[in-house]
């Protein structure tokens, strides 16, 4: 997997994401309650679809670990940090 960070809110790219380590950016927009560790059969369907192609195996991993939050919540968290739609479009 890549260490590149790209974050979009709809079609708008969030500026500065590419300059931060992914851990820093993740801590800025996700809360501890957004972290999930689920057995493969209980992991979010979209998470499995995105993660599985990165592995070269016949069986899925035993557990999936991922950050997941509603887009509306992430948008609010970005707004608090000053990433308004206007700021993002200008950048």
N, C-alpha and C positions, 0 to 999 in steps of 0.2 A: 504494500500500500504506500501511497505517496504521503509526504509530510506537507504538501501544498495545502493551503487553506483558501477556500472560496466559499463565500456565504452570500446567498441571494435571498431577498425578501420579495417574493414574486419575481418580476423581471429585473429588479434593481439590485446591482451588486453592492455589497457593503464595503466601503473603502477601508483600507488599513488591514483587512483580514489577511492579505498575503504577506504582510510584514510581521505578523505575530506568530509565535509558535501555536500550534493547534491547541495545546493544553491551555494556554493563556486565553485564547478566544473562547474556548469551550467553557472555561470558568466564568467568563464575562456574561454569557447568555444562557447558561444552564445552571439549575440548582441541584443540590445533592439529591433531591427527590425525583429528579429527571433521569437518574442513573438506574438502569435495569440490568439484572443478571437473571436470565431465564433459561430453563432447559430448552433445547432446540424446538421441541414440539409446542412450547408456549411462547416462543419469541414472536414479536410482531411480524406479520407476513412480509411487509415491505422491507424490513430489516434483513430478513433471511434472503430475499431476492437480491438485495444489494451486496451483502457479505459473501454469500456462497460462491460467486464467480472468482473471488480472490483466492480461493483454496483449491488445491489439486488433490482431491480425496473422493472416496466413494460415499463416505458417511459424513453427515454434518458434524460440527463440533458439539461436544456434550452441552456446553453452555454458550449463550450469546451474551455479550456485555455491550451495552449501547446507551446513548443519551437520546431521549425522546421527549419532546414537549410540543404542545399545540403551537401552530404558527402565530396565533394571536398573542400568546404569552411571550414568545420570543420577540415579536415586534415590540411589545411594551417594554421589555427589558432593553432592547436596542435603543428605543426612544429615550429611556432614562440615561443611557450612556451618551446621548447626543446624536445618535445616528437617525436623524429624521429623514423622510423621503427626499426632501429638498437638498439636504446635505449630501446624501448619497448620490443623487443625480448630478449635482455640481462636481463632486469629486470624480 
